[in-house]
Amino acid sequence: MNISQRALFLKHVAQTSPFPPMLEVQEANGCYITDVGGKSYLDFISGISVSNLGHRHPRVLKAIQEQLNKYLHVMVYGEFIQSPQVQLATLISKMLPAYLNSVYFVNSGAEAIEGALKLAKRRTGRTELISFKSAYHGSSHGALSIMGSEMFKTAYRPLLPSTRVLDFNNFEHLQQITTSTACVVVEVVQGEAGAIVGNYAWLQALQNRCAETGCLLIIDEIQTGFGRTGACFALKHFGLRPDIVTMAKGMGGGLPIGAFAASAELMTDLSHDPLLGHITTFGGNALCCAAAVAVAEELMQSNLIAEVIPKSNRILDNLKHPDIIEIRGMGLLLALKLESNDRVLRVMNSCYTKGLITDWFLFADDCLRIAPPLVISNDEIDKACAIILKAIVETA
């Protein structure tokens, strides 16, 4: 990055941390990002589980170009019939259990959570919101209120009242779900906790407890959706039937879009008493929906989802070293645990110098994030794993 561009970035682009990697991007294609100096980096994290089809997938580009030639924004969400919205809602309904047949489009995962929380409170008439330790559902006020980390919440209090955070995979804590609970929000694979997979029996017990108490079960598939775990949505691995599902990230092929899905009967609660009970200007943007249609069609018509578990196993087979404490997760959402955050940062930096992009986890900074595009080849997997192993050796 040249000095002037770096200075302008630091001066005018709002920063999220004191130490951004500041890779200056020239272009991105497939599984690679190229900087302005011409150096190519293998993207092993997909922009945090966004680029499931890699960067600038031909099918996505074609869909974007075709929509560009028709129209962009024409009206706030929900007023006009726009073909990309209709096509996408239909496709998502086919990817989910049949009763989840109504999709509300928003702009991000956090917005999907906000809409889902409102829908749960509206339906049940209750106020208590339950989530789990080390859960991440977004940074807007409602999503932050149910975040499973007090460290990230305390500076912004007061937040929403009547929230409760339980231990993930803890059977005893399920008894704290009561008839005062409006909803329980859960990731079946906790992403920012370091790819912690929900226990099958516990998730079934959670579902049963929600049914017993009449509260809504909301499954957050923002990071796990659209094939990342080896199914269209991770809930399918566990035989779950949630009331609401939230999604975003890998949905738009690189464009910003999110959604929450429920039954048509449940979703009608947002359309009356009050009228326009949930509204968004740019939700369901035609260009973003067209890109997401291309993503959904590619996933449903190709073998990419079926290849996720074999590719995951190849990563696990390659990454064997005594300094690796464990590798956990599901499909192509994996966490490689080392002895400390300092070691993870040193491995990350070493990987960067060798042309591999990796990252850490918000609530598991002793883990290296592995979440490559679903289109990654076996040769690229071998290349990435070899770089990681070399970085682990060099930072010992």
matplotlib code that plots the C-alpha trace (Angstrom):
import matplotlib.pyplot as plt

x = [0.0, 1.5, 1.9, -0.8, -3.4, -2.6, -2.8, -6.1, -7.4, -6.5, -7.7, -11.0, -12.2, -13.7, -11.6, -12.8, -9.5, -6.0, -4.4, -6.2, -4.0, -4.5, -4.1, -4.7, -6.9, -6.5, -8.8, -10.3, -11.1, -12.0, -10.2, -7.6, -7.2, -4.5, -3.0, -1.8, 1.7, 0.6, 0.9, -1.7, -3.2, -5.3, -8.4, -8.9, -11.7, -14.1, -14.4, -15.7, -18.0, -19.3, -17.7, -19.0, -18.7, -15.4, -14.8, -16.7, -18.2, -19.2, -22.8, -23.1, -21.5, -23.8, -26.9, -25.7, -25.0, -28.5, -30.2, -28.1, -29.6, -33.2, -33.5, -32.0, -33.9, -37.5, -39.4, -39.1, -39.3, -42.6, -44.6, -43.7, -43.5, -39.8, -38.9, -35.5, -37.2, -39.9, -37.4, -35.1, -37.9, -39.1, -35.6, -34.9, -38.3, -37.2, -33.9, -35.6, -38.3, -41.5, -43.4, -40.8, -42.4, -42.2, -39.0, -38.4, -35.4, -33.1, -29.6, -27.5, -27.4, -27.8, -31.0, -32.3, -31.9, -33.6, -36.6, -36.7, -36.7, -39.6, -41.6, -41.1, -42.2, -45.1, -46.4, -45.9, -46.7, -43.7, -40.5, -37.7, -35.0, -32.7, -29.4, -26.1, -22.6, -20.1, -22.9, -22.5, -25.6, -24.6, -23.7, -26.9, -28.6, -31.1, -28.5, -25.9, -28.4, -28.4, -24.7, -23.0, -20.1, -20.4, -17.1, -18.5, -21.8, -20.9, -19.7, -23.1, -25.6, -28.4, -29.5, -32.7, -34.2, -35.3, -32.4, -30.9, -27.6, -27.4, -24.5, -24.3, -24.8, -25.9, -29.0, -29.7, -29.9, -32.8, -35.1, -34.5, -36.6, -40.1, -43.6, -42.1, -39.7, -40.5, -37.8, -34.5, -31.8, -29.2, -26.4, -26.2, -22.5, -21.3, -19.2, -17.3, -17.0, -14.5, -16.8, -18.3, -20.9, -24.1, -24.7, -27.4, -29.4, -29.1, -30.4, -33.4, -34.0, -33.8, -36.4, -38.7, -38.3, -39.3, -42.4, -43.3, -43.1, -44.7, -41.7, -40.2, -37.0, -34.9, -31.9, -29.1, -27.7, -25.9, -22.5, -23.5, -26.0, -25.8, -23.8, -20.9, -21.5, -22.3, -26.1, -28.0, -28.6, -26.9, -30.2, -30.7, -27.9, -29.8, -33.4, -34.5, -37.8, -37.3, -40.0, -37.6, -34.3, -32.0, -29.4, -27.0, -23.2, -22.8, -26.2, -25.3, -22.2, -20.4, -23.3, -25.0, -28.2, -29.8, -33.2, -35.3, -37.7, -40.8, -44.2, -46.5, -49.0, -46.4, -44.9, -48.3, -47.9, -45.5, -48.1, -50.9, -51.4, -49.4, -49.5, -46.0, -44.7, -41.3, -40.0, -36.7, -35.8, -33.1, -34.0, -34.5, -32.5, -33.0, -29.3, -28.5, -31.4, -30.4, -26.9, -28.4, -30.6, -27.5, -25.8, -28.8, -29.2, -25.5, -25.6, -28.7, -27.6, -23.9, -22.1, -20.5, -22.5, -21.9, -18.1, -18.0, -17.4, -14.8, -12.9, -13.3, -11.8, -8.9, -8.1, -8.3, -6.0, -3.5, -3.3, -1.5, 1.1, 1.8, 1.3, -2.3, -4.4, -7.5, -9.5, -13.2, -16.2, -18.4, -17.8, -15.8, -16.3, -13.3, -11.3, -7.6, -6.7, -3.2, -1.8, -2.4, -3.7, -0.1, 0.8, -2.3, -1.4, 2.2, 0.9, -1.6, 1.2, 3.4, 0.6, 0.1, 3.7, 3.4, 0.3, -2.5, -5.3, -6.4, -8.0, -9.0, -12.4, -14.1, -14.6, -11.9, -8.7, -6.6, -8.1, -7.2, -10.2, -10.5, -13.5, -12.5, -14.8, -16.8, -15.3, -11.7, -9.9, -8.0, -4.7, -5.6, -6.5, -3.1, -1.3, -3.1, -2.5, 1.2, 1.5, -0.2, 2.0, 5.1, 3.9, 3.3, 6.8, 8.4, 6.6, 7.3]
y = [0.0, 3.4, 5.9, 8.4, 5.7, 4.2, 7.6, 8.3, 4.9, 5.6, 9.2, 8.9, 5.3, 4.5, 1.9, -1.1, -2.0, -0.5, -3.2, -3.8, -5.9, -3.2, -5.4, -3.0, -4.9, -4.6, -7.5, -10.8, -13.8, -17.4, -18.2, -15.5, -11.8, -9.8, -6.6, -3.5, -4.8, -7.9, -10.4, -13.1, -14.4, -17.6, -16.6, -19.3, -17.5, -16.3, -12.8, -14.3, -17.0, -14.7, -15.7, -19.3, -19.4, -17.6, -14.1, -12.9, -16.2, -16.1, -17.1, -14.3, -11.7, -12.7, -12.3, -8.9, -7.6, -8.7, -7.0, -3.8, -3.5, -3.7, -1.7, -1.1, 0.4, 1.2, 1.2, 0.4, -3.3, -5.0, -2.6, -3.6, -7.0, -7.5, -10.6, -11.2, -11.0, -13.5, -15.9, -15.8, -16.2, -19.2, -20.8, -20.2, -21.8, -24.9, -25.0, -24.9, -27.2, -26.8, -24.9, -22.0, -20.6, -16.8, -14.8, -11.2, -9.6, -7.2, -5.9, -7.9, -10.6, -8.2, -6.8, -10.3, -10.9, -7.6, -8.6, -12.1, -10.7, -8.4, -11.1, -13.4, -10.7, -9.8, -13.4, -14.4, -11.2, -11.9, -10.0, -12.3, -13.1, -16.0, -16.7, -18.5, -17.8, -16.9, -16.4, -13.6, -12.4, -8.9, -5.5, -3.5, -2.8, -5.7, -8.2, -6.8, -7.3, -11.1, -11.4, -13.9, -11.8, -9.2, -7.7, -6.5, -5.3, -3.4, -0.2, 0.2, -0.4, 0.0, -2.5, -4.4, -5.6, -9.1, -10.9, -14.1, -15.9, -19.6, -22.1, -23.7, -27.5, -27.4, -29.5, -28.1, -24.5, -25.4, -25.3, -21.5, -21.3, -20.6, -19.3, -15.8, -16.5, -15.0, -16.7, -18.6, -17.6, -20.2, -21.1, -24.8, -24.2, -21.3, -19.4, -16.7, -19.1, -21.0, -23.3, -25.1, -27.7, -28.1, -31.5, -33.3, -34.5, -31.0, -29.3, -31.7, -31.0, -27.3, -27.6, -29.7, -27.2, -24.3, -26.3, -27.0, -23.4, -21.9, -19.8, -19.4, -21.2, -18.9, -20.5, -18.2, -19.5, -16.3, -17.9, -21.5, -21.1, -21.7, -24.9, -24.1, -27.1, -29.6, -28.9, -25.9, -25.0, -26.5, -27.2, -30.1, -32.0, -32.0, -32.6, -29.2, -27.4, -23.8, -21.1, -18.6, -18.9, -16.0, -15.8, -13.5, -13.7, -16.5, -15.6, -12.8, -13.9, -10.8, -8.4, -7.2, -9.1, -10.9, -12.4, -14.2, -16.9, -18.2, -19.6, -17.3, -17.5, -16.3, -13.6, -11.9, -10.6, -7.9, -6.6, -5.5, -4.0, -1.9, -1.7, -1.8, -3.4, -3.9, -1.9, -1.5, 0.8, -1.2, -4.7, -7.0, -4.8, -6.1, -6.3, -8.2, -10.5, -11.3, -12.2, -14.3, -16.2, -17.1, -18.3, -20.5, -21.9, -22.8, -24.5, -26.5, -27.5, -28.3, -30.8, -28.1, -28.9, -32.6, -31.9, -29.9, -32.8, -34.5, -31.2, -30.7, -34.2, -33.3, -30.3, -32.4, -35.0, -32.4, -30.4, -32.6, -31.2, -31.6, -27.8, -28.1, -28.7, -29.5, -28.7, -28.4, -27.4, -28.7, -28.8, -25.8, -23.8, -25.0, -23.6, -24.7, -24.2, -23.2, -22.5, -18.7, -15.7, -14.5, -17.7, -17.4, -13.9, -14.9, -17.8, -15.4, -12.9, -15.7, -17.0, -13.5, -13.2, -16.6, -15.6, -17.1, -15.1, -16.5, -14.9, -15.5, -15.7, -13.0, -15.2, -17.7, -15.7, -18.8, -20.4, -19.9, -19.5, -21.9, -21.2, -21.3, -20.8, -23.9, -23.9, -24.4, -27.2, -30.1, -28.6, -25.3, -27.0, -28.8, -25.5, -23.7, -26.4, -26.6, -22.9, -23.2, -26.0, -24.2, -21.1, -23.2, -24.6, -21.2, -19.6, -22.3]
z = [0.0, -0.9, 1.9, 0.8, 0.4, 3.7, 5.4, 3.8, 4.9, 8.5, 8.5, 6.7, 6.9, 10.3, 12.1, 13.9, 15.6, 16.1, 14.0, 10.6, 8.2, 5.6, 2.5, -0.4, -2.8, -6.6, -7.6, -6.5, -8.5, -7.5, -4.3, -4.7, -3.8, -5.5, -3.9, -5.7, -5.9, -7.8, -4.9, -4.9, -1.7, -1.3, 0.6, 3.3, 5.2, 2.4, 3.7, 7.0, 5.4, 2.7, -0.6, -0.6, -4.4, -4.3, -5.7, -8.8, -9.7, -13.4, -12.7, -10.1, -12.4, -15.2, -13.0, -11.7, -15.3, -16.5, -13.5, -14.0, -17.4, -16.0, -12.8, -9.4, -6.5, -7.4, -4.1, -0.5, 0.4, 0.2, -2.1, -5.7, -7.2, -8.2, -10.0, -8.2, -4.8, -5.9, -7.4, -4.4, -1.8, -3.8, -3.9, -0.2, 0.6, -1.3, 0.6, 4.0, 5.6, 3.6, 6.3, 6.3, 3.2, 3.8, 3.5, 4.7, 3.0, 4.8, 4.3, 6.8, 9.4, 12.3, 10.6, 10.2, 13.9, 14.7, 12.6, 14.0, 17.6, 16.8, 15.2, 18.2, 20.7, 18.5, 18.2, 21.8, 23.6, 25.8, 26.4, 27.6, 25.0, 25.6, 23.9, 24.8, 26.1, 23.3, 20.8, 18.2, 16.4, 15.2, 16.7, 16.4, 19.8, 19.7, 18.4, 20.9, 23.7, 23.1, 22.4, 24.6, 25.8, 28.5, 27.5, 24.2, 25.8, 28.9, 27.2, 25.5, 28.3, 28.9, 26.2, 25.8, 29.1, 29.9, 28.3, 29.6, 28.5, 29.1, 28.7, 25.3, 25.3, 29.0, 29.6, 33.1, 31.8, 29.5, 32.5, 32.6, 29.4, 30.7, 29.8, 30.1, 27.2, 23.9, 22.0, 22.1, 19.6, 18.9, 16.4, 15.8, 15.2, 17.2, 14.8, 16.8, 19.8, 17.6, 15.6, 18.5, 17.3, 19.2, 20.8, 18.8, 21.9, 23.5, 20.4, 20.3, 24.0, 23.4, 20.6, 22.9, 25.7, 23.4, 22.3, 25.9, 27.0, 23.8, 23.0, 19.5, 18.4, 16.2, 14.5, 13.4, 10.1, 9.2, 9.1, 8.6, 5.8, 2.0, 2.1, 4.5, 6.7, 4.0, 3.9, 2.5, 6.2, 9.2, 10.9, 8.5, 10.2, 13.5, 12.3, 13.7, 12.9, 14.1, 14.0, 12.4, 10.5, 10.0, 7.1, 5.4, 4.6, 2.0, 0.6, -1.8, -3.6, -2.3, -2.3, 1.0, 1.7, 4.6, 5.4, 8.0, 7.1, 8.9, 8.0, 6.0, 8.9, 11.4, 9.2, 8.8, 12.3, 11.0, 8.6, 11.0, 14.5, 13.6, 9.9, 8.5, 11.7, 10.2, 7.3, 5.4, 2.5, 0.8, 2.0, -1.0, -3.3, -6.8, -7.6, -4.4, -4.9, -8.4, -7.2, -4.4, -6.9, -8.8, -5.6, -4.6, -8.1, -8.3, -4.9, -5.8, -9.3, -8.6, -6.4, -4.3, -1.1, -1.5, -1.7, 1.5, 3.9, 1.7, 1.5, 5.2, 5.8, 3.5, 5.6, 8.8, 7.3, 6.2, 9.4, 11.8, 14.1, 17.9, 18.4, 17.1, 20.3, 18.3, 15.2, 15.7, 13.7, 10.8, 7.1, 5.9, 9.2, 11.3, 14.2, 14.7, 18.3, 19.4, 22.8, 22.8, 20.9, 20.5, 18.7, 16.5, 15.5, 14.7, 12.6, 10.8, 10.0, 8.7, 6.5, 5.1, 4.1, 2.4, 0.5, 2.6, 4.3, 7.7, 10.7, 14.4, 16.1, 18.2, 21.3, 20.6, 19.9, 20.5, 17.3, 13.7, 11.4, 8.5, 6.2, 2.5, -0.4, -1.2, -4.7, -3.4, -5.1, -3.5, -4.7, -3.2, 0.1, 0.1, -0.6, 2.2, 4.7, 3.8, 4.4, 7.8, 8.9, 7.8, 9.7, 12.8, 12.6, 12.1, 15.0, 17.5]

ax = plt.figure().add_subplot(projection="3d")
ax.plot(x, y, z, "-o")
ax.set_aspect("equal")
plt.show()
